[in-house]
Amino acid sequence: MAYLAGKSILVTGGTGSFGKAFIAHALEHLEPARIAVLSRDELKQYELRQALGDDPRMRWFIGDVRDQQRLARAFSGVDVVVHAAAMKQVDTAEYNPFECIATNVLGAENVINASIDAGVKRVVALSTDKASSPVNLYGASKLCSDKLFVAGNHYANHADTRFSVVRYGNVVGSRGSVVPLFQQLADSGRLPVTDTRMTRFWITLPQAVQFVVDSFDRMTGGEIFVPRIPSTTIVDLAAAIAPDAEIDVVGVRPGEKLHEEMISEDDARRTFAFDDHYVIAPLLNEWTGGNRWEDGKQLPEGFSYRSDTNDQWLGPDEIRELVAAP
């Protein structure tokens, strides 16, 4: 049985792409006692309620992670929290930096404090490959959030609350992903590509959901879990979606990397490799009673987990299967 079975679960940002997929999976497979959604948009909540039907296990909270008082009420009686709420559009964050910090950093602090005060047992916060060696505000804010959630275990040392982070790459088909854009433009015969050298990590929504579920089972607190997932070049992705389309090279956008990274060379020194994932161990981990990841393999000096040096690559046929996955 998964750790989440029989638990009262709250999902911040529960009406986003990940939140909806996680909730559908949990209702069908995990036998939760209760799932609460916390999100800001009443229309999206209404649409999700319509899609799920009148499941008696569902609860609905209009609220914002910026609002500490609202979190205190929503987290009451909750066993576990999946923190998926974030501002995640790179260009929007650059144009609205104070808003990005208020949601991604101060919101993370609010979730940590509310979880400890309410006696939540386990919290998994979602991160991004852009948080490793960040070059834009979104990535920097998520790196800060990651560090807050790891440090949250110190704040909760007297209590039972434990915090961990899941960091993964681009989600196929999620809102803001290049995949829906390429699909929309496929019939036009021309696709915009920022740079032909660009590479990215890819994961499907079902894979991301299962990885989070597994992380609840694995966590002791303070880990950053990173899945071992494949890379593609943007050119191969475009060719898989629209093989006859011409490529328009439009230039790298502000705050965009040629290649993404999920584990930096410095973080790799305290990272352990397993068959299907990595664990970045916390710098300090008094609350765990020592190293709980010794079954993993330590990484060689100079290792970094980057989309251009990845040992897993997708060819055009595999990309088409990935894009077509539910």
BALOBA-1460 file (C-alpha; in Angstrom, 3 decimals):
// residues 326
<rec num="1" residu="m" x="0.000" y="0.000" z="0.000"/>
<rec num="2" residu="a" x="1.246" y="3.484" z="-0.851"/>
<rec num="3" residu="y" x="1.881" y="5.871" z="2.012"/>
<rec num="4" residu="l" x="-0.947" y="8.078" z="0.732"/>
<rec num="5" residu="a" x="-3.608" y="5.380" z="1.148"/>
<rec num="6" residu="g" x="-6.196" y="6.387" z="3.717"/>
<rec num="7" residu="k" x="-4.657" y="9.855" z="4.172"/>
<rec num="8" residu="s" x="-6.209" y="13.306" z="4.062"/>
<rec num="9" residu="i" x="-4.371" y="15.017" z="1.189"/>
<rec num="10" residu="l" x="-4.284" y="18.700" z="0.264"/>
<rec num="11" residu="v" x="-2.990" y="19.898" z="-3.113"/>
<rec num="12" residu="t" x="-2.016" y="23.540" z="-3.491"/>
<rec num="13" residu="g" x="-2.459" y="24.644" z="-7.081"/>
<rec num="14" residu="g" x="-4.787" y="21.680" z="-7.416"/>
<rec num="15" residu="t" x="-6.469" y="22.963" z="-10.594"/>
<rec num="16" residu="g" x="-3.219" y="23.150" z="-12.574"/>
<rec num="17" residu="s" x="-2.028" y="20.516" z="-15.023"/>
<rec num="18" residu="f" x="-0.193" y="18.476" z="-12.406"/>
<rec num="19" residu="g" x="-2.819" y="18.955" z="-9.707"/>
<rec num="20" residu="k" x="-5.654" y="17.655" z="-11.860"/>
<rec num="21" residu="a" x="-3.645" y="14.620" z="-12.978"/>
<rec num="22" residu="f" x="-2.532" y="13.861" z="-9.423"/>
<rec num="23" residu="i" x="-6.072" y="14.100" z="-8.044"/>
<rec num="24" residu="a" x="-7.510" y="11.844" z="-10.763"/>
<rec num="25" residu="h" x="-4.769" y="9.270" z="-10.091"/>
<rec num="26" residu="a" x="-5.242" y="9.443" z="-6.319"/>
<rec num="27" residu="l" x="-9.007" y="9.008" z="-6.491"/>
<rec num="28" residu="e" x="-8.682" y="5.998" z="-8.794"/>
<rec num="29" residu="h" x="-5.669" y="4.225" z="-7.315"/>
<rec num="30" residu="l" x="-4.662" y="5.459" z="-3.843"/>
<rec num="31" residu="e" x="-7.847" y="5.164" z="-1.759"/>
<rec num="32" residu="p" x="-7.414" y="8.516" z="0.040"/>
<rec num="33" residu="a" x="-9.734" y="9.402" z="2.879"/>
<rec num="34" residu="r" x="-10.062" y="12.956" z="1.572"/>
<rec num="35" residu="i" x="-8.532" y="15.257" z="-1.054"/>
<rec num="36" residu="a" x="-8.681" y="19.019" z="-0.648"/>
<rec num="37" residu="v" x="-7.932" y="21.460" z="-3.458"/>
<rec num="38" residu="l" x="-6.526" y="24.897" z="-2.668"/>
<rec num="39" residu="s" x="-6.424" y="27.251" z="-5.648"/>
<rec num="40" residu="r" x="-7.310" y="30.813" z="-6.576"/>
<rec num="41" residu="d" x="-9.585" y="30.370" z="-9.599"/>
<rec num="42" residu="e" x="-13.223" y="29.537" z="-8.892"/>
<rec num="43" residu="l" x="-13.926" y="28.773" z="-12.567"/>
<rec num="44" residu="k" x="-11.143" y="26.175" z="-12.719"/>
<rec num="45" residu="q" x="-12.457" y="24.631" z="-9.502"/>
<rec num="46" residu="y" x="-15.952" y="24.512" z="-10.960"/>
<rec num="47" residu="e" x="-14.674" y="22.842" z="-14.139"/>
<rec num="48" residu="l" x="-12.703" y="20.280" z="-12.121"/>
<rec num="49" residu="r" x="-15.722" y="19.540" z="-9.925"/>
<rec num="50" residu="q" x="-17.761" y="18.941" z="-13.075"/>
<rec num="51" residu="a" x="-15.100" y="16.608" z="-14.454"/>
<rec num="52" residu="l" x="-14.788" y="14.591" z="-11.232"/>
<rec num="53" residu="g" x="-18.480" y="14.390" z="-10.427"/>
<rec num="54" residu="d" x="-19.802" y="14.405" z="-6.876"/>
<rec num="55" residu="d" x="-17.045" y="12.401" z="-5.236"/>
<rec num="56" residu="p" x="-17.673" y="12.632" z="-1.468"/>
<rec num="57" residu="r" x="-13.930" y="12.558" z="-0.775"/>
<rec num="58" residu="m" x="-13.330" y="15.931" z="-2.447"/>
<rec num="59" residu="r" x="-13.101" y="19.299" z="-0.646"/>
<rec num="60" residu="w" x="-12.673" y="22.711" z="-2.254"/>
<rec num="61" residu="f" x="-10.871" y="25.780" z="-0.885"/>
<rec num="62" residu="i" x="-10.604" y="29.077" z="-2.737"/>
<rec num="63" residu="g" x="-7.380" y="30.581" z="-1.451"/>
<rec num="64" residu="d" x="-3.805" y="31.633" z="-2.102"/>
<rec num="65" residu="v" x="-0.530" y="30.365" z="-0.658"/>
<rec num="66" residu="r" x="0.277" y="34.030" z="0.029"/>
<rec num="67" residu="d" x="-2.488" y="34.086" z="2.661"/>
<rec num="68" residu="q" x="-1.161" y="32.521" z="5.871"/>
<rec num="69" residu="q" x="-4.527" y="32.697" z="7.646"/>
<rec num="70" residu="r" x="-6.301" y="30.896" z="4.823"/>
<rec num="71" residu="l" x="-3.641" y="28.178" z="4.801"/>
<rec num="72" residu="a" x="-4.082" y="27.648" z="8.537"/>
<rec num="73" residu="r" x="-7.774" y="26.920" z="7.991"/>
<rec num="74" residu="a" x="-7.267" y="24.772" z="4.866"/>
<rec num="75" residu="f" x="-4.485" y="22.651" z="6.432"/>
<rec num="76" residu="s" x="-6.521" y="21.735" z="9.503"/>
<rec num="77" residu="g" x="-6.889" y="17.951" z="9.701"/>
<rec num="78" residu="v" x="-4.586" y="17.352" z="6.707"/>
<rec num="79" residu="d" x="-2.062" y="14.485" z="6.784"/>
<rec num="80" residu="v" x="-0.034" y="15.272" z="3.658"/>
<rec num="81" residu="v" x="0.435" y="18.241" z="1.331"/>
<rec num="82" residu="v" x="1.443" y="18.306" z="-2.313"/>
<rec num="83" residu="h" x="2.668" y="21.839" z="-2.978"/>
<rec num="84" residu="a" x="2.137" y="22.483" z="-6.690"/>
<rec num="85" residu="a" x="1.105" y="26.158" z="-6.589"/>
<rec num="86" residu="a" x="3.580" y="28.457" z="-8.343"/>
<rec num="87" residu="m" x="4.104" y="31.226" z="-10.852"/>
<rec num="88" residu="k" x="6.025" y="29.299" z="-13.514"/>
<rec num="89" residu="q" x="6.083" y="31.357" z="-16.724"/>
<rec num="90" residu="v" x="9.619" y="32.655" z="-17.190"/>
<rec num="91" residu="d" x="8.695" y="35.854" z="-19.013"/>
<rec num="92" residu="t" x="5.799" y="36.630" z="-16.647"/>
<rec num="93" residu="a" x="8.108" y="36.284" z="-13.655"/>
<rec num="94" residu="e" x="10.671" y="38.620" z="-15.223"/>
<rec num="95" residu="y" x="8.000" y="41.265" z="-15.845"/>
<rec num="96" residu="n" x="6.340" y="40.793" z="-12.424"/>
<rec num="97" residu="p" x="9.265" y="39.967" z="-10.114"/>
<rec num="98" residu="f" x="7.625" y="41.007" z="-6.844"/>
<rec num="99" residu="e" x="4.610" y="38.828" z="-7.606"/>
<rec num="100" residu="c" x="6.854" y="35.878" z="-8.425"/>
<rec num="101" residu="i" x="8.674" y="36.205" z="-5.104"/>
<rec num="102" residu="a" x="5.399" y="36.609" z="-3.191"/>
<rec num="103" residu="t" x="4.036" y="33.332" z="-4.586"/>
<rec num="104" residu="n" x="7.088" y="31.139" z="-5.059"/>
<rec num="105" residu="v" x="9.202" y="32.180" z="-2.051"/>
<rec num="106" residu="l" x="6.929" y="33.742" z="0.560"/>
<rec num="107" residu="g" x="4.204" y="31.273" z="-0.393"/>
<rec num="108" residu="a" x="6.647" y="28.428" z="0.267"/>
<rec num="109" residu="e" x="7.421" y="29.874" z="3.699"/>
<rec num="110" residu="n" x="3.692" y="30.084" z="4.424"/>
<rec num="111" residu="v" x="3.153" y="26.446" z="3.404"/>
<rec num="112" residu="i" x="6.011" y="25.349" z="5.676"/>
<rec num="113" residu="n" x="4.711" y="27.253" z="8.685"/>
<rec num="114" residu="a" x="1.108" y="26.176" z="8.133"/>
<rec num="115" residu="s" x="2.172" y="22.524" z="7.776"/>
<rec num="116" residu="i" x="4.114" y="22.542" z="11.041"/>
<rec num="117" residu="d" x="1.381" y="24.396" z="12.935"/>
<rec num="118" residu="a" x="-1.351" y="22.042" z="11.647"/>
<rec num="119" residu="g" x="0.640" y="18.867" z="12.349"/>
<rec num="120" residu="v" x="0.860" y="17.781" z="8.702"/>
<rec num="121" residu="k" x="3.028" y="14.652" z="8.525"/>
<rec num="122" residu="r" x="4.630" y="14.866" z="5.060"/>
<rec num="123" residu="v" x="4.962" y="17.598" z="2.444"/>
<rec num="124" residu="v" x="6.338" y="17.209" z="-1.079"/>
<rec num="125" residu="a" x="7.000" y="20.440" z="-2.982"/>
<rec num="126" residu="l" x="7.296" y="20.467" z="-6.761"/>
<rec num="127" residu="s" x="10.350" y="22.096" z="-8.285"/>
<rec num="128" residu="t" x="11.841" y="22.478" z="-11.757"/>
<rec num="129" residu="d" x="15.049" y="21.891" z="-13.674"/>
<rec num="130" residu="k" x="15.317" y="25.689" z="-13.898"/>
<rec num="131" residu="a" x="16.114" y="25.757" z="-10.158"/>
<rec num="132" residu="s" x="19.559" y="24.225" z="-10.749"/>
<rec num="133" residu="s" x="22.139" y="26.934" z="-11.577"/>
<rec num="134" residu="p" x="19.283" y="29.374" z="-12.349"/>
<rec num="135" residu="v" x="19.595" y="32.153" z="-14.915"/>
<rec num="136" residu="n" x="16.087" y="33.615" z="-14.592"/>
<rec num="137" residu="l" x="13.933" y="34.807" z="-11.689"/>
<rec num="138" residu="y" x="11.539" y="31.875" z="-11.907"/>
<rec num="139" residu="g" x="14.416" y="29.415" z="-11.508"/>
<rec num="140" residu="a" x="15.994" y="31.504" z="-8.747"/>
<rec num="141" residu="s" x="12.700" y="31.691" z="-6.866"/>
<rec num="142" residu="k" x="12.248" y="27.909" z="-7.102"/>
<rec num="143" residu="l" x="15.821" y="27.320" z="-5.919"/>
<rec num="144" residu="c" x="15.022" y="29.507" z="-2.932"/>
<rec num="145" residu="s" x="11.803" y="27.562" z="-2.401"/>
<rec num="146" residu="d" x="13.706" y="24.255" z="-2.563"/>
<rec num="147" residu="k" x="16.125" y="25.447" z="0.105"/>
<rec num="148" residu="l" x="13.260" y="26.644" z="2.306"/>
<rec num="149" residu="f" x="11.530" y="23.264" z="2.149"/>
<rec num="150" residu="v" x="14.752" y="21.410" z="2.963"/>
<rec num="151" residu="a" x="15.437" y="23.786" z="5.862"/>
<rec num="152" residu="g" x="11.818" y="23.391" z="6.984"/>
<rec num="153" residu="n" x="12.876" y="20.080" z="8.514"/>
<rec num="154" residu="h" x="15.030" y="22.028" z="10.993"/>
<rec num="155" residu="y" x="12.077" y="24.204" z="11.946"/>
<rec num="156" residu="a" x="9.937" y="21.107" z="12.422"/>
<rec num="157" residu="n" x="12.604" y="19.139" z="14.270"/>
<rec num="158" residu="h" x="10.537" y="19.157" z="17.445"/>
<rec num="159" residu="a" x="7.450" y="17.995" z="15.519"/>
<rec num="160" residu="d" x="6.597" y="15.163" z="13.118"/>
<rec num="161" residu="t" x="6.341" y="17.236" z="9.927"/>
<rec num="162" residu="r" x="8.825" y="16.324" z="7.193"/>
<rec num="163" residu="f" x="9.481" y="18.148" z="3.918"/>
<rec num="164" residu="s" x="11.002" y="16.928" z="0.643"/>
<rec num="165" residu="v" x="11.232" y="18.266" z="-2.910"/>
<rec num="166" residu="v" x="10.648" y="16.693" z="-6.331"/>
<rec num="167" residu="r" x="12.551" y="18.297" z="-9.215"/>
<rec num="168" residu="y" x="11.844" y="17.303" z="-12.823"/>
<rec num="169" residu="g" x="12.008" y="18.661" z="-16.366"/>
<rec num="170" residu="n" x="9.440" y="19.793" z="-18.917"/>
<rec num="171" residu="v" x="6.078" y="18.059" z="-18.678"/>
<rec num="172" residu="v" x="4.732" y="16.972" z="-22.056"/>
<rec num="173" residu="g" x="1.513" y="18.792" z="-22.840"/>
<rec num="174" residu="s" x="1.350" y="20.918" z="-19.694"/>
<rec num="175" residu="r" x="0.177" y="24.503" z="-19.908"/>
<rec num="176" residu="g" x="3.007" y="26.635" z="-21.281"/>
<rec num="177" residu="s" x="4.820" y="23.645" z="-22.796"/>
<rec num="178" residu="v" x="6.224" y="23.993" z="-26.317"/>
<rec num="179" residu="v" x="4.481" y="20.752" z="-27.349"/>
<rec num="180" residu="p" x="0.937" y="22.237" z="-27.581"/>
<rec num="181" residu="l" x="2.412" y="25.237" z="-29.418"/>
<rec num="182" residu="f" x="4.099" y="23.012" z="-32.013"/>
<rec num="183" residu="q" x="0.911" y="20.960" z="-32.386"/>
<rec num="184" residu="q" x="-1.123" y="24.126" z="-32.890"/>
<rec num="185" residu="l" x="1.273" y="25.426" z="-35.555"/>
<rec num="186" residu="a" x="1.926" y="22.068" z="-37.260"/>
<rec num="187" residu="d" x="-0.514" y="22.695" z="-40.117"/>
<rec num="188" residu="s" x="1.022" y="26.103" z="-40.837"/>
<rec num="189" residu="g" x="4.171" y="24.454" z="-42.169"/>
<rec num="190" residu="r" x="6.498" y="26.584" z="-40.027"/>
<rec num="191" residu="l" x="7.643" y="26.116" z="-36.420"/>
<rec num="192" residu="p" x="9.573" y="28.670" z="-34.310"/>
<rec num="193" residu="v" x="12.718" y="27.270" z="-32.657"/>
<rec num="194" residu="t" x="14.833" y="29.496" z="-30.454"/>
<rec num="195" residu="d" x="18.139" y="27.711" z="-31.160"/>
<rec num="196" residu="t" x="18.830" y="24.501" z="-33.077"/>
<rec num="197" residu="r" x="21.321" y="23.353" z="-30.395"/>
<rec num="198" residu="m" x="18.768" y="23.524" z="-27.580"/>
<rec num="199" residu="t" x="17.986" y="20.393" z="-25.522"/>
<rec num="200" residu="r" x="15.409" y="19.669" z="-22.829"/>
<rec num="201" residu="f" x="14.437" y="16.966" z="-20.326"/>
<rec num="202" residu="w" x="10.949" y="15.477" z="-20.823"/>
<rec num="203" residu="i" x="8.493" y="13.651" z="-18.592"/>
<rec num="204" residu="t" x="4.818" y="12.786" z="-19.072"/>
<rec num="205" residu="l" x="2.164" y="13.856" z="-16.586"/>
<rec num="206" residu="p" x="1.444" y="10.252" z="-15.489"/>
<rec num="207" residu="q" x="5.172" y="9.721" z="-14.920"/>
<rec num="208" residu="a" x="5.405" y="12.938" z="-12.892"/>
<rec num="209" residu="v" x="2.410" y="11.960" z="-10.775"/>
<rec num="210" residu="q" x="3.774" y="8.472" z="-10.074"/>
<rec num="211" residu="f" x="7.177" y="9.902" z="-9.166"/>
<rec num="212" residu="v" x="5.580" y="12.194" z="-6.582"/>
<rec num="213" residu="v" x="3.568" y="9.285" z="-5.159"/>
<rec num="214" residu="d" x="6.755" y="7.208" z="-4.921"/>
<rec num="215" residu="s" x="8.579" y="10.097" z="-3.255"/>
<rec num="216" residu="f" x="6.064" y="10.122" z="-0.410"/>
<rec num="217" residu="d" x="6.954" y="6.460" z="0.137"/>
<rec num="218" residu="r" x="10.718" y="7.078" z="-0.019"/>
<rec num="219" residu="m" x="11.139" y="10.330" z="1.886"/>
<rec num="220" residu="t" x="12.637" y="10.800" z="5.332"/>
<rec num="221" residu="g" x="12.814" y="14.587" z="4.978"/>
<rec num="222" residu="g" x="15.191" y="16.997" z="3.266"/>
<rec num="223" residu="e" x="15.733" y="15.042" z="0.039"/>
<rec num="224" residu="i" x="15.473" y="16.524" z="-3.435"/>
<rec num="225" residu="f" x="14.242" y="13.671" z="-5.631"/>
<rec num="226" residu="v" x="15.195" y="13.832" z="-9.322"/>
<rec num="227" residu="p" x="13.844" y="11.290" z="-11.842"/>
<rec num="228" residu="r" x="16.107" y="9.791" z="-14.482"/>
<rec num="229" residu="i" x="14.283" y="10.900" z="-17.626"/>
<rec num="230" residu="p" x="15.213" y="11.284" z="-21.309"/>
<rec num="231" residu="s" x="16.320" y="14.321" z="-23.287"/>
<rec num="232" residu="t" x="15.527" y="15.519" z="-26.789"/>
<rec num="233" residu="t" x="16.764" y="18.301" z="-28.980"/>
<rec num="234" residu="i" x="14.143" y="20.907" z="-29.786"/>
<rec num="235" residu="v" x="14.781" y="20.280" z="-33.485"/>
<rec num="236" residu="d" x="13.997" y="16.561" z="-33.090"/>
<rec num="237" residu="l" x="10.879" y="17.445" z="-31.103"/>
<rec num="238" residu="a" x="9.706" y="19.763" z="-33.888"/>
<rec num="239" residu="a" x="10.457" y="17.135" z="-36.539"/>
<rec num="240" residu="a" x="8.514" y="14.481" z="-34.622"/>
<rec num="241" residu="i" x="5.424" y="16.689" z="-34.342"/>
<rec num="242" residu="a" x="5.525" y="18.278" z="-37.808"/>
<rec num="243" residu="p" x="8.079" y="16.421" z="-39.978"/>
<rec num="244" residu="d" x="7.453" y="18.543" z="-43.078"/>
<rec num="245" residu="a" x="7.511" y="21.928" z="-41.369"/>
<rec num="246" residu="e" x="10.192" y="24.543" z="-41.948"/>
<rec num="247" residu="i" x="12.141" y="25.713" z="-38.893"/>
<rec num="248" residu="d" x="12.280" y="29.424" z="-38.099"/>
<rec num="249" residu="v" x="15.181" y="30.177" z="-35.752"/>
<rec num="250" residu="v" x="13.924" y="33.041" z="-33.586"/>
<rec num="251" residu="g" x="16.750" y="33.354" z="-31.037"/>
<rec num="252" residu="v" x="17.069" y="32.441" z="-27.374"/>
<rec num="253" residu="r" x="14.623" y="34.370" z="-25.210"/>
<rec num="254" residu="p" x="15.750" y="36.361" z="-22.152"/>
<rec num="255" residu="g" x="16.261" y="34.039" z="-19.177"/>
<rec num="256" residu="e" x="16.361" y="30.896" z="-21.321"/>
<rec num="257" residu="k" x="19.181" y="28.318" z="-21.303"/>
<rec num="258" residu="l" x="20.445" y="26.297" z="-24.249"/>
<rec num="259" residu="h" x="20.523" y="23.216" z="-21.990"/>
<rec num="260" residu="e" x="18.729" y="22.545" z="-18.727"/>
<rec num="261" residu="e" x="20.270" y="21.048" z="-15.604"/>
<rec num="262" residu="m" x="18.728" y="19.145" z="-12.706"/>
<rec num="263" residu="i" x="21.849" y="18.371" z="-10.659"/>
<rec num="264" residu="s" x="24.791" y="20.760" z="-10.641"/>
<rec num="265" residu="e" x="28.378" y="19.606" z="-10.302"/>
<rec num="266" residu="d" x="28.472" y="20.935" z="-6.728"/>
<rec num="267" residu="d" x="25.194" y="19.237" z="-5.751"/>
<rec num="268" residu="a" x="26.397" y="15.982" z="-7.328"/>
<rec num="269" residu="r" x="28.931" y="15.568" z="-4.518"/>
<rec num="270" residu="r" x="26.057" y="14.811" z="-2.145"/>
<rec num="271" residu="t" x="23.818" y="13.028" z="-4.649"/>
<rec num="272" residu="f" x="23.080" y="9.293" z="-4.711"/>
<rec num="273" residu="a" x="22.069" y="7.426" z="-7.867"/>
<rec num="274" residu="f" x="19.386" y="4.731" z="-7.931"/>
<rec num="275" residu="d" x="17.977" y="2.767" z="-10.865"/>
<rec num="276" residu="d" x="15.302" y="5.283" z="-11.845"/>
<rec num="277" residu="h" x="16.107" y="8.392" z="-9.801"/>
<rec num="278" residu="y" x="18.675" y="10.468" z="-7.965"/>
<rec num="279" residu="v" x="18.527" y="11.778" z="-4.394"/>
<rec num="280" residu="i" x="20.235" y="15.070" z="-3.546"/>
<rec num="281" residu="a" x="20.903" y="14.752" z="0.179"/>
<rec num="282" residu="p" x="20.508" y="17.792" z="2.452"/>
<rec num="283" residu="l" x="23.601" y="19.642" z="3.604"/>
<rec num="284" residu="l" x="22.498" y="19.148" z="7.214"/>
<rec num="285" residu="n" x="20.266" y="16.259" z="8.240"/>
<rec num="286" residu="e" x="20.161" y="15.902" z="11.998"/>
<rec num="287" residu="w" x="16.455" y="15.046" z="11.890"/>
<rec num="288" residu="t" x="17.066" y="11.818" z="9.897"/>
<rec num="289" residu="g" x="19.589" y="10.301" z="12.294"/>
<rec num="290" residu="g" x="22.272" y="10.120" z="9.606"/>
<rec num="291" residu="n" x="22.597" y="9.035" z="5.982"/>
<rec num="292" residu="r" x="19.484" y="7.180" z="4.831"/>
<rec num="293" residu="w" x="20.582" y="6.884" z="1.207"/>
<rec num="294" residu="e" x="23.644" y="4.643" z="1.473"/>
<rec num="295" residu="d" x="22.011" y="2.071" z="-0.819"/>
<rec num="296" residu="g" x="22.501" y="4.542" z="-3.640"/>
<rec num="297" residu="k" x="25.632" y="4.938" z="-5.717"/>
<rec num="298" residu="q" x="27.740" y="8.044" z="-5.203"/>
<rec num="299" residu="l" x="28.354" y="10.004" z="-8.384"/>
<rec num="300" residu="p" x="31.820" y="10.488" z="-9.903"/>
<rec num="301" residu="e" x="33.705" y="13.739" z="-9.453"/>
<rec num="302" residu="g" x="32.703" y="16.291" z="-12.070"/>
<rec num="303" residu="f" x="29.271" y="14.755" z="-12.729"/>
<rec num="304" residu="s" x="26.316" y="16.998" z="-13.520"/>
<rec num="305" residu="y" x="22.884" y="15.978" z="-14.757"/>
<rec num="306" residu="r" x="22.279" y="18.090" z="-17.858"/>
<rec num="307" residu="s" x="19.934" y="17.689" z="-20.793"/>
<rec num="308" residu="d" x="22.802" y="17.788" z="-23.331"/>
<rec num="309" residu="t" x="25.007" y="15.194" z="-21.601"/>
<rec num="310" residu="n" x="22.175" y="12.902" z="-20.526"/>
<rec num="311" residu="d" x="22.649" y="9.168" z="-21.170"/>
<rec num="312" residu="q" x="18.971" y="8.759" z="-22.182"/>
<rec num="313" residu="w" x="17.832" y="10.178" z="-25.535"/>
<rec num="314" residu="l" x="14.619" y="9.908" z="-27.522"/>
<rec num="315" residu="g" x="14.539" y="9.401" z="-31.275"/>
<rec num="316" residu="p" x="11.711" y="10.753" z="-33.483"/>
<rec num="317" residu="d" x="9.515" y="7.641" z="-33.129"/>
<rec num="318" residu="e" x="9.940" y="7.639" z="-29.333"/>
<rec num="319" residu="i" x="9.152" y="11.361" z="-29.209"/>
<rec num="320" residu="r" x="5.923" y="10.768" z="-31.112"/>
<rec num="321" residu="e" x="4.964" y="8.048" z="-28.623"/>
<rec num="322" residu="l" x="5.780" y="10.388" z="-25.744"/>
<rec num="323" residu="v" x="3.710" y="13.226" z="-27.170"/>
<rec num="324" residu="a" x="0.794" y="10.875" z="-27.852"/>
<rec num="325" residu="a" x="0.852" y="9.471" z="-24.289"/>
<rec num="326" residu="p" x="-2.256" y="10.293" z="-22.212"/>
